[in-house]
Amino acid sequence: MPKIIGTHSGTFHCDEALACYMLRQLSEYSDAKVVRSRDPAVLETCDIVVDVGGVYDHEAKRYDHHQRGFDEQFSASYKTKLSSAGLIYKHYGKDVIRVVAKDAELDDGMVDKLYNKLYEAFIEGVDGIDNGVSQYPTDLEPAYQESTNLSARVGRLNPWWNQPEGDMDERFAQAMALTGSEFAERVRYYALAWLPGRKVVEDGYNGRFDIDKSGQIVLFDTFCPWKDHLTTIEDEALEKDPELAKIIYVLYSDTSGAWRVQAVPEKPGSFVSRHPLPESWRGIRDDALSERSGVEGCVFVHQSGFIGGNKTRDGALALARKALTMD
């Protein structure tokens, strides 16, 4: 007999829609019926219940987060209280990842990395919005309105105040499909693009002393999104040896076959570099830049100094080496 997933009736939200989607990816619940009710007698007949009932009990398969005293986080590294999405992900997320990314060859270590990354990059935002946790201090006034996030788009699937309610179960099915499609896309991206990128960055980081004796220049054999990985890998290395020099420049080839030298930001998402390319090179191009830098084959240096280019690998490396000694 098919299992029954229970959740609340009435207005729905992103967290329980995503929780139900994740459960349905598991073989145990793949053909489960979703029942929406607030009637305790109805919920008692369900095999698993999310976002309603006032109980969090993993053994009993009850996953509500609204009750007084609930203060569960994903791990000790996080402060955001879990929603029903976070609760289901915490207990079943690794199995869900294996199903959604079934075409990726994932070992247990890879699944662990994906499990942690997807919480940070996707699930925590759902938890925070559902629990009313601000991303920034409440005394700061937002510079603009933002209503395009996943939680807001799920909310708009509910009927307007002056619309007939219609088939709320069908509307909830649409919410599950929306949250599920975006979650699955992120799982596949992180499994099939982000995770292989970590290997590229790890290899570059481990070979940095072969590129320059300073250990502050990393060269990637192929381009990939590197900032997130470099931060993590460097932090892991610094935990073991706090005396290690931090990476200042990253080198990689672009789509034209030329090479880029890019300054590492002070922290992820920052526009401030640890050591921008020299001020005297900024905004200069081609032969004028080659003459000023003393390095042949130059293409450009951005006016902010965060990135520059050279026609060859050796030229980009020469720019990076010179820049290390200049302001």
N, C-alpha and C positions, 0 to 999 in steps of 0.2 A: 504494500500500500504506500502511495506517495506520502512523503513527509509534509508537514504543515509549518510554514514560517509565519509567525504572528507579529504584527506591528499595529500601531494605533490608526484609528480612523480619523476623518476630518482633514484639516489642512496638513499637507505633508512637507517634508524638508529634505535637504540634500543628504543628511547623514543616514536616515533610515532607508532611503532609496538606494544609496550606495551599499549599505550593509546588506540589504536583501540581494542586490546584484552579486556581491562577493560570495554570499552563501550559495547562491545558485550555480556558481562555477565549480563547486565541490560535488563529487559523485554522490555523496550522501543526500544532497539537496537539489540535484540537477533538475529533477522533475517535480520539485516541491510546489505546492500551492501557497500563495501569499494571502493570508486572511487579515483584513484590517478591521480592528475592533478595539474598544476600550472596556468591553464587558469582561470582567475577571473569569466568568464561567466559560466564555469562548476562548480566552487566552490560555486557560488551563488545558484545553484540548490540543494546544499547539506543541509541536516537538521542540521548537526553539522560538524565543520571543525577543524582539529588539525594540528599543526606544519606548517602551511602555511597561507598566506593571510595578514600577517602583522597586525592582530587585536587580542586583548584579550578583550573579552566582554562576560561575563557569561550569561547575559540575551539574547544575540543574538546567544549564543552557538558557539562562535569563540574563539579558544584557541591556538594562536600562541605566540611565545616567542622571535622571532628574531628581532622585531622592536625596533628602537631607543627609549630609555626611559623606556623600560620594565625592572622592577626590583622587581618582585613579589617573595616572599618567602613563604614557607609552614606555618610558624608562626613566631612570634617575637623571638622564641628560635633558629632560624636557620638563617644562612647567605647565604646559597647556593641559587642561582637563580633557579627558576623552569624551567624545560623543558616542553614539551607538556605532558609527562607522569606525571610529578608533578602537572601540572594544572588539568588534568583530575582526578588524585587521590585526590587532594585537594577538589574538588567539588563533586565527586561521590564515593570517596573511601569507605566511611562507607557502602553505599548500595552494593558496589562490595564485600566487606568483608562478609556481611550477605549472599550473594548468594554463594560465593565460599566456605564458612564455614557453609553451611546450616545444616550439621549434628551435629554441636556444638550448645549447648544451651547457646546462648549469650544474655545477657541483654544489655541495652544501655551503662552502665558503662564499661562492658567488651569490647564492640565494640570500645568505645573511647580509651581504653588502646591499643587495637590491631591497631587501626588507627594510633596512634602516634608511636608505636613500628615499624610497617611495613614501615612507612616513614623513620625513622631513620636507619633501618636495610636493606632496600631494595631500596626504591624509590629514596632516596637522592643520592645514588651512581650513578644512571642513570642520574639524573639531573646534578650532578657535572661533569661527563664525557662529556655529550652532550654540556655543556656550557663552557668546558675547564677550570674548576676550579680544581686546584691542591689539593691533599690531604695534602700536606706538603709544607713548604717554598721552593720556587723555587731555592734558592741558594744551596739546598742539592742535591747531585748527587745520583740517585737511585743505590742501591747495585746490582740490577739484573733487568732483563726485565720481565714484567708481561703482558701476552697477552691472558689470559684465562678467563677474566671477561665476563659477559653477553654482554656488549656493543661490545666488540671485537668479540665475536662469532657471534653476529648478523651481524656485518660488513662483516664477511667472507662469509655470504650468498649472498652478492652482487657478480656479475661476476668479474673475474680477468680482468685486463686491456687489456689482449690479448685474452679474451674469447668472443664469441658472446653473446650479451645481453640476448637472449632468452626471455622467458615469465617472465617479471619482476613482474607481479601480483602474479604469482605462487611463486616466490622467496619471495615476501613480505608476502604471506600467511604462508610460512615456518617460517619467522621471527616472525609473530604473535604467531604461535604455540610454538616456542621456548621460547619467553618471557613469554607467558601465562602459560606454564607448570611450569616454575621455579617460577613465581609469585604465582601461585595457591598452589604449594608445600609449599612455605613459609607461606602463609596465613593459610593453614591447620596445619602446624607445630606450629605456634604461637597460634592458636586457641585451638588445641587439646593437645599440650604438654607444650608449654611455659606458657600459661595462667594458667593451673592447677598447674604448678610448682610454680607460684607466691603464690598460696594459701598455699602450703607446707612451703615455706620460711616465709610467713607472720605469720603463726601459730607458727613456731619456734621462730621467732623474738619476738612475743608477749609473748611467754612463757619463755623467756630467764632467768628471775629472779627466776623461778621455778627450773632451772638447776643449777645456781650458783648466789650467792648474788651479785657478781661483775656486773652482767648484760652484761658481755663481751664474754660469751660462748653461742652459739646457737646450739641446737640439733634438727636434722630433723628426723622425724619418718620414712621417706623413702627418698632414694637419689633422687635428681633431679638436673639439672643444676641450680646452686644457685647464682653464683657471680653477674650476671646482676640484678637479683631480689633484692638481699641483698643490693646492692648499691642504688637502687631506694628507697626501703623501709626505709633504714637507713637515706638517705637524706631527705625524707619526714618527718621522726620523728625528725631529727635535726633542720629542719626549725621551728618546733613547740617548741622544747626545745633544744637550742644549748649546754646545759650543759650535755646532755646525753653522757654516755661513748660509744665509738665506739666498734664494735664487733672485737675481736681478733682471736678467734678460732671457727671453725664450726665442729660439730661431725655428722657422719652418718655411717650407716652400708654399707659394700661392698657386692659384689655378693657371697662371700664365707660365709657370716654371721658374719665375724669379723667387727671391727669398725675402722674408720679412724678419725684422728684429723687433720684438715687442717687449716693452717694459712691464714687469710684473706689478699688478696693483697692490696697494698696501693691505687691502682685505677684499674678499669677494664682493663684487658689485660696486666697488669704489672707482671713481675716476682719477684718484690720486695715485701716482706710481711711486714705488719705493725709490727709484732713481731714474727719472726721465732721461731720454736722450739729450745731449748737451744743448743748452740754450742757443749757442752760436750756430747750430745746424738746423734749428727749427724753421720750417717754412721755406727751406731751400731745396732746389731740385736739380737732378741730372748733373751736367758737367760742373755747374757752380758748386754743387754739394760735394762732388768728388774732389774738386780743388780745395775747398775749405776743410774737408775732413782728412784729406790725404789718402783716401781709399777709392780705387777705381771702380767704375760700374755702378755708382750710386743712382738711385731712382728718386727718392724723396725722404724727408723727415717731416712728420705732421707738426703743425704749429704748436701743439700742446706737448710734443715730445714723447707721446706714449707709444709711437710706432714709427718705423722707418723701413726702407726697402733698398735692396741691392740686386743686381742682375744675377749674382752668383752666391753660392753657399759660402765660399771663402771670403767674398766681399762683405756679406752680412756678419760673418764671424769677426772680421777685422773691425767693423763698426762697433760691434758689441764690446770687443776687448778694449778699444780706445775709449769708449763711453764710460767704462768702469772707472777710469782714472780721471774723468772730467766732470764738471758741473754743468 
